Amino acid sequence: MLIDFFYTLRAAKLPVSVREYLNVLEALQANVFKGVEMLTDFTKEVPLDWLQKILEKELTPEQKAAIEKMGWDELMETLKKRLEEQKERHEGGNKWIGTGGTSPFGNGGHNPQGIRIGGKGGNRSAVKVWEQRAYRDYDDTQELGTRNIKVALRRLRKFAREGSAEELDLPDTIRATAANAGYLDIKMIPERHNNVKVLLLMDVGGTMDDHIARVEELFSAAKAEFKHLEFYYFHNCVYDFMWKNNKRRYAEKFPTWDILRKYNKDYKLIFVGDATMSPYEILQRGGSVEYNNEETGAEWLQRLTHTFPKYAWINPEPQGVWQYRQSIAVIQQLMSNRMFPLTLKGLEDAMRMMSK
């Protein structure tokens, strides 16, 4: 409801921002009651020696709490200025692009919301990452390793057979016809794999690395049980393209518009992802952590769920932490609260909901 309200206000030309949306969301969670184009050029090179990690500044909890978080517009405008002004490498500071310190630009330091340039992520607070990252495909041959996932496999099998058509049981038909003095006695059995069609969209990379084993188990189960299974990858949120092979994700892109047109509405749509990201990645044009998306992730998610009315989001993050992640709350709203944990009961509830 809030997502639609937010976009309605924007459509009416009211100057509402993502920050105001998040403030309202925080207030609701506490029981208290036009997208901006990118402002900088990410094709500009940053000298490597600026980003070499030499020190990692240790901050007390009090010092970390005192660091101010920039809003989206301020963050992008400030980065543009830094790129124009900075002439040399910096480390341990709070302003320039560099390593360590509390600057929102660079790597190896601490800032509640910034742009990671080079280096490895640590605090998972970056709203954009300036690098080309490599992800690996989920293994669809992974053996199911836990009893709960094996039971979930049975639930998926049950889901695949519910409402299925029947097929001819030839051996039993011959036996029954012979016993019936030659009069034809046709025997039918439930079809092993029915015509249930599944479109599986899986988040990969970043925070999803913590959940690789469990997602691979689920992926293996789905490929074994669904005769008509199509899958694609995305990172954090769905935008204008997805991919099937992570090593070739830039060379072999599948436009989301094509996916929307290719599969009809009888496909069951299943998202698998931890929904853990900066809310800007969902609500802001240009908010993707990796590139400048022309339309918001929220708009693409709404298109997908309107095209495929039977849908669910499976979240491998423990359900107990969902209330502390703003992005999870946003995705839940976009999914009309059809988000389920990657547990036996969660899968069972999701399958039951989609089979109605």
WONOR-V185818 format. One record per pair of residues at least 12 apart in sequence whose C-alpha atoms are under 7 Angstrom apart, sorted by sequence separation. I is the first residue (numbers start at 1). J is the second residue. D is the distance in Angstrom with one decimal. If there is no record, write none. Layout:
# WONOR-V185818
i & j & d
I & J & D
I & J & D
This chain:
# WONOR-V185818
i & j & d
105 & 117 & 6.6
106 & 118 & 6.7
107 & 119 & 5.6
113 & 125 & 5.3
114 & 126 & 4.8
115 & 127 & 5.9
116 & 128 & 6.4
117 & 129 & 6.1
118 & 130 & 6.6
173 & 185 & 6.0
232 & 244 & 5.0
241 & 253 & 6.1
242 & 254 & 5.2
284 & 296 & 5.4
112 & 125 & 5.8
113 & 126 & 5.5
114 & 127 & 6.0
115 & 128 & 4.9
116 & 129 & 4.9
117 & 130 & 4.8
118 & 131 & 6.2
173 & 186 & 5.0
241 & 254 & 5.3
242 & 255 & 6.4
283 & 296 & 5.5
82 & 96 & 6.5
113 & 127 & 6.4
115 & 129 & 5.8
116 & 130 & 6.1
117 & 131 & 6.7
173 & 187 & 4.9
241 & 255 & 4.2
242 & 256 & 6.4
282 & 296 & 6.0
283 & 297 & 6.3
172 & 187 & 6.1
240 & 255 & 5.8
241 & 256 & 4.8
282 & 297 & 4.5
283 & 298 & 5.8
240 & 256 & 5.1
281 & 297 & 6.6
282 & 298 & 5.3
169 & 187 & 5.5
168 & 187 & 6.3
169 & 188 & 5.1
168 & 188 & 4.7
169 & 189 & 5.8
167 & 188 & 5.6
168 & 189 & 6.4
166 & 188 & 6.0
167 & 189 & 5.6
319 & 341 & 6.2
166 & 189 & 5.5
167 & 190 & 6.2
318 & 341 & 7.0
10 & 34 & 5.7
166 & 190 & 4.5
167 & 191 & 5.4
315 & 339 & 6.9
165 & 190 & 6.5
166 & 191 & 5.1
313 & 338 & 6.2
314 & 339 & 5.9
315 & 340 & 6.0
316 & 341 & 5.9
164 & 190 & 6.8
165 & 191 & 6.2
312 & 338 & 5.2
313 & 339 & 4.6
314 & 340 & 5.0
315 & 341 & 4.8
316 & 342 & 4.8
164 & 191 & 6.5
312 & 339 & 6.0
313 & 340 & 6.1
314 & 341 & 5.6
315 & 342 & 5.6
314 & 342 & 5.8
165 & 194 & 6.7
204 & 233 & 6.5
164 & 194 & 5.2
198 & 228 & 6.3
199 & 229 & 6.1
200 & 230 & 6.1
201 & 231 & 5.7
202 & 232 & 6.3
203 & 233 & 5.9
204 & 234 & 6.3
205 & 235 & 6.5
197 & 228 & 4.8
198 & 229 & 4.9
199 & 230 & 4.9
200 & 231 & 4.5
201 & 232 & 5.0
202 & 233 & 4.9
203 & 234 & 5.0
204 & 235 & 5.4
161 & 193 & 6.7
196 & 228 & 6.7
197 & 229 & 6.0
198 & 230 & 6.3
199 & 231 & 5.8
200 & 232 & 6.5
201 & 233 & 5.7
202 & 234 & 6.1
203 & 235 & 5.1
302 & 334 & 6.8
160 & 193 & 6.7
161 & 194 & 6.0
193 & 226 & 6.8
195 & 228 & 7.0
203 & 236 & 5.8
160 & 194 & 6.3
193 & 227 & 6.0
57 & 92 & 6.5
40 & 76 & 6.5
160 & 196 & 6.0
39 & 76 & 5.7
39 & 77 & 6.0
50 & 88 & 6.9
312 & 350 & 6.4
50 & 89 & 4.0
236 & 275 & 6.5
269 & 308 & 6.3
40 & 80 & 5.2
49 & 89 & 6.3
50 & 90 & 6.1
268 & 308 & 6.7
39 & 80 & 6.9
236 & 277 & 6.4
267 & 308 & 6.5
269 & 310 & 6.2
270 & 311 & 5.7
271 & 312 & 6.3
272 & 313 & 5.9
273 & 314 & 6.5
274 & 315 & 4.9
265 & 307 & 6.0
268 & 310 & 5.2
269 & 311 & 4.4
270 & 312 & 5.1
271 & 313 & 4.6
272 & 314 & 4.8
273 & 315 & 5.3
274 & 316 & 5.7
57 & 100 & 5.3
69 & 112 & 5.8
70 & 113 & 6.8
265 & 308 & 4.8
268 & 311 & 5.8
269 & 312 & 6.5
270 & 313 & 5.8
271 & 314 & 6.0
272 & 315 & 6.0
273 & 316 & 6.7
274 & 317 & 5.5
311 & 354 & 6.5
56 & 100 & 4.6
57 & 101 & 5.4
67 & 111 & 6.8
69 & 113 & 5.7
237 & 281 & 7.0
260 & 304 & 6.9
265 & 309 & 6.9
310 & 354 & 5.4
55 & 100 & 5.8
237 & 282 & 6.6
53 & 99 & 5.6
51 & 98 & 5.2
52 & 99 & 6.9
260 & 307 & 6.9
279 & 326 & 6.7
50 & 98 & 5.3
51 & 99 & 5.8
279 & 327 & 4.9
276 & 325 & 6.9
278 & 327 & 6.4
277 & 327 & 6.0
276 & 327 & 5.9
56 & 108 & 5.6
57 & 109 & 6.2
275 & 327 & 6.2
276 & 328 & 6.3
56 & 109 & 5.8
275 & 328 & 5.2
239 & 293 & 6.9
51 & 106 & 6.5
53 & 108 & 6.5
275 & 331 & 6.7
239 & 297 & 5.3
238 & 297 & 5.7
237 & 297 & 5.9
239 & 300 & 5.9
238 & 300 & 6.4
238 & 301 & 6.7
160 & 225 & 6.9
160 & 226 & 6.5
208 & 274 & 6.6
51 & 118 & 6.2
153 & 221 & 5.7
157 & 225 & 5.8
199 & 267 & 6.1
135 & 204 & 6.9
156 & 225 & 6.8
197 & 266 & 7.0
198 & 267 & 5.2
199 & 268 & 6.0
200 & 269 & 6.2
201 & 270 & 6.2
202 & 271 & 5.9
203 & 272 & 6.1
135 & 205 & 5.5
197 & 267 & 4.8
198 & 268 & 4.7
199 & 269 & 4.9
200 & 270 & 4.9
201 & 271 & 4.8
202 & 272 & 4.8
203 & 273 & 4.8
197 & 268 & 6.0
198 & 269 & 6.1
199 & 270 & 6.2
200 & 271 & 6.0
201 & 272 & 6.3
202 & 273 & 6.1
144 & 217 & 5.2
142 & 216 & 6.1
143 & 217 & 6.6
142 & 217 & 5.9
140 & 216 & 6.1
139 & 216 & 5.6
138 & 216 & 5.6
142 & 220 & 5.9
140 & 219 & 5.6
141 & 220 & 5.6
140 & 220 & 4.4
211 & 316 & 6.6
137 & 245 & 6.4
137 & 246 & 5.7
136 & 246 & 5.6
135 & 246 & 5.6
136 & 247 & 6.9
134 & 247 & 6.9
127 & 278 & 5.6
128 & 288 & 6.8
129 & 289 & 5.4
130 & 290 & 6.9
128 & 289 & 3.8
129 & 290 & 5.8
127 & 289 & 5.7
128 & 290 & 6.1
152 & 344 & 5.4
159 & 351 & 6.2
155 & 348 & 6.2
149 & 344 & 6.8
152 & 347 & 6.6
148 & 344 & 5.8
159 & 355 & 7.0
37 & 285 & 6.4
38 & 286 & 5.8
35 & 284 & 5.6
36 & 285 & 6.2
37 & 286 & 6.3
35 & 285 & 5.1
38 & 292 & 7.0
18 & 283 & 6.7
3 & 334 & 7.0
1 & 333 & 6.9
